Amino acid sequence: MNVDIAAPARHFTVRLSATPRGARLARRLTAEQLDTWGWPYDTEGNETAVLLVAELAANAVRHGRVRGRDFRLRLTLFPDGPALRIEVTDSRTDRHPPAPGALAAASPEAESGRGLLLVEALAGHWGTTCGDPYTKTVWCEVVLG
């Protein structure tokens, strides 16, 4: 009897300082982890995932920072697809991004305000969850194939 058992999901989690340095490290660790999982640095899947992490980590540092608290990056690779779920958790439960599909276009003169528009354009799905009263998680999913 030949039984096809699906490969388990792979996980990577790290806590980083809620600083620009922590956001840079999140990007680098994502690229390295995806390379380890079989998506080399110069592949479209790796580059897209790194861009998504860059936007979510930058938002955690800029809008989700609470003095003395870190943010958490969690990557989950699902073999079907293959799909990557990116989660960035911060400590600012009082500040939430607009809902998916409700983002306003940034003014051409604005120096910021385009990060979640990029996330919405590149990710298959994205959103925000609050798992406890102390944190919120902004997540997105992207097919790497």
N, C-alpha and C positions, 0 to 999 in steps of 0.2 A: 504494500500500500504506500503510495507516494503522497505525502501531505505537504502542502505549500504553506509554510509559516511566514507571516509577514515580519519583516525586520522591525525591531523596536525603534522608537523615536530616540534621537540623541539629544542631550541637553548640555548647555554650558551656562553657568551663572557666575556673576562677579559683582561685587559691590565696589563702587568707585566714588571718589570725592566729587561733590557737586561743584566742580570748578571747570574752567576751560581745559585744564590739563586732564581731568577725569574724562571729559567728552572726547578729547583726542585719543586717549588710551582706549576708550570704548570702540572707536573706529578701528584702531590697530589690532585689538584683540579679536574683533569680529573677522577681519580679513584673515588673520592667522588661523582662527578656529575653522573657518570655511575651507581654507587651504588644507588643513588637517583632515577635514571630512570629505575632501575630493573635489572641491571647487577652487582651483588655483587662483592666485591673486589677479591675473589678467583676464579672467573669464567675466562674462556679462553678469552672471549670477552673483559672483563675489562683489563686483563693483556696485551693483544695484543694492545689495544688502548693506554694504558699507555706507552708501549714501543715505539709506533709510535710517540706519543707526546714527549717523552724523546728525540728521535732523531731529530725531527723537531725543538724543542725548543733549544736544544744544538747547532744546526746549526745556528739558529737565533742569539744566543748569540755569537757564535764564528765567524761566517762569515757575519752576517747581522747587527751587532751592529754599531750604530752611537751614539757617545757620547751625552748624555742628552735625548735620544729618547728611548721609550719603545718598546716592541713587543706585539702583540695581539694574543691571542689564541681564536679560535672560534670552538665550537663543534656543529654540527647539526645532530640530530638523526632523520632519516626517518623511519617511522614504517614499510614500505615495506622492507622486507629482513630479519630482520631489518638491516639498513646500517647506519654507522656513517661517516660523513665527518669531517675531522680534517683540520683546516686552521691555519697556523702560519704566521703572517704578520710582516715584519721588514722594516727598513728604508734604506736598502742598495740596491738601484735599479741598481747599476752598477755591482753587483755580482750576477750571476745566476748559479744554479746548472746545470749539464749536463741534457739533455733531457732524459725522461724515455726511457729505452732500450739502452742508450748510455753510461752507467756507466762502467768505467774501474775497474777491480778487483784490490783490494789493495795488495800491496806487503806483503808477510808473515812477513817481518820484521817491517812493518809500524805500528805505534802506533795508527793511526787514519785512516779515509778514508773508513770506512765500514758502516756508518750510513745510507746513502741513499740506499746502497745495501740491508740493512735490510728492509727499507721502501718498496723498490721494491718487495722484496720477500714476505712480509706480507700483503701489501695492494693490493686491486683489481686494483686500478688506482691511479696514482699520477701525479703531474705536478706543474708548476709554472705559475702564472698569475700576471699581473701588471694592477691594476685597476685605478691607477692614477700615475702622474709623481713622486710621493714621496715615494711610498711603493711597495713592491712585496710580494706576498703570495705564499708559498709553501704549497700544500694541498695533502691529500690522502683520499681514501675512503676504508672502510673495512666493510665486513658483520659481524655482531656480533653473529648471530644465531648459 
